[in-house]
Amino acid sequence: MGDMTSATAATARGDGPVFGGIEAGGTKFVCAVGTGPDDVRAEVRFPTTTPGETIEQAVSFFREHAERSPLAAVGIASFGPVDPDPASPMYGYITSTPKPGWQNTDFAGSVERALGVPVGFDTDTNVAALGEHRWGAAQGFDTFIYLTVGTGIGGGGVVGGKPMHGLLHPEMGHIRIPHDSTQDPFPGACPFHGDCLEGLAAGPAMEQRWGRRAEDLPADHPAWALEARYLALALTCFTFVLSPQRIVMGGGIMSHPAIFPMIRFGLGDLLNGYLQTPDLLSGLDRYVVPPGLGQRSGVLGAIALAQDHYDASR
């Protein structure tokens, strides 16, 4: 699992501070107070509406629970694009998001001013990756990726033990993958790129292509073979470029019972034995895996981010 932060270690002794976590999605917010997966003291979910209304709901939740357990810091796992660079004047902002009304929202700053505690801020997928690294399916790995496939497709991860950043942050859902329009004439649903990975394989693309939501498609529907093919193509790119030690995949689409075996088979076929490593040659069932934290990777990752931010600010 690697070294714990000092805040995490103190928590393990039972004498540590308490943290808040926000998983901010385009359709709902999840907020929690606690110290980790075995100590979530309060949790709430509510729809994502306007920035002012939604952020105020989150702040009110934390104020209520801070009366019993004062918060040391808050972590935010946000839909994006965002600015996660602490040196930037736009740090903590949601920037060019397609979510109506949320463009150029000072998210982290609003929470920090309202609560008066340090606030850590990153993408929802980077933060979910952090949660999986600390407590979930990526424990013991210092380079891996976390991919979520649902209403959108997003990816984040850890390289050398640190969340991925650079020019901005990973946008794995917007890579271009082969699209055979004779086999799949659907033009794509991404408003920016048409038939990028998200435009071809996210939930809205499946619904527009097949006329039914993914959860309503039968298990033997051809949609699933096509979906697995697109995701296997994406994982092939990520495996060759980033060389992750593990790939963790979450999101609503990944709950289909046959999708993991189909993706693993497709990835193995596309890799074609080129990468000679024991983890790949022994089978992909331990290489491409579901989240160890289930649907709570994001909000628990936000608590882990708050712990890290608290330690860094002391």
ZISULDA-V348408 format. One record per pair of residues at least 24 apart in sequence whose C-alpha atoms are under 6 Angstrom apart, sorted by the first residue. I is the first residue (numbers start at 0). GAP is how many residues later the second one is. Records with the same first field share a line. If there is no record, write none. Layout:
I=GAP / GAP
//
This chain:
0=138 / 139
6=300
16=55
17=53 / 54
18=52 / 53 / 54 / 55 / 284
19=54 / 283
20=53 / 54 / 278 / 281 / 282
21=54 / 55 / 277
22=54 / 275 / 276
23=53 / 54
24=54
72=44 / 45 / 46 / 233 / 237
73=45 / 232
74=44 / 45 / 46 / 227 / 228 / 230 / 231
75=45 / 226
76=45 / 46 / 47 / 50 / 225
77=45 / 46
78=45
83=38
119=186 / 189
124=30 / 31
125=30 / 31
126=174 / 175
127=169 / 170 / 173
128=28
129=171
130=166 / 169 / 170
135=156 / 157
136=154 / 155
142=101 / 102
143=100 / 101 / 102 / 103
144=102
145=102 / 103
146=102
147=101 / 102 / 103
148=102 / 104
149=52 / 53 / 101 / 102 / 103
150=51 / 52
151=50
152=45 / 49
172=24 / 25
173=24
200=26
227=34 / 35
231=31 / 34 / 35
245=41
246=40 / 41
247=40 / 41 / 42 / 43
248=41
249=40 / 41
//
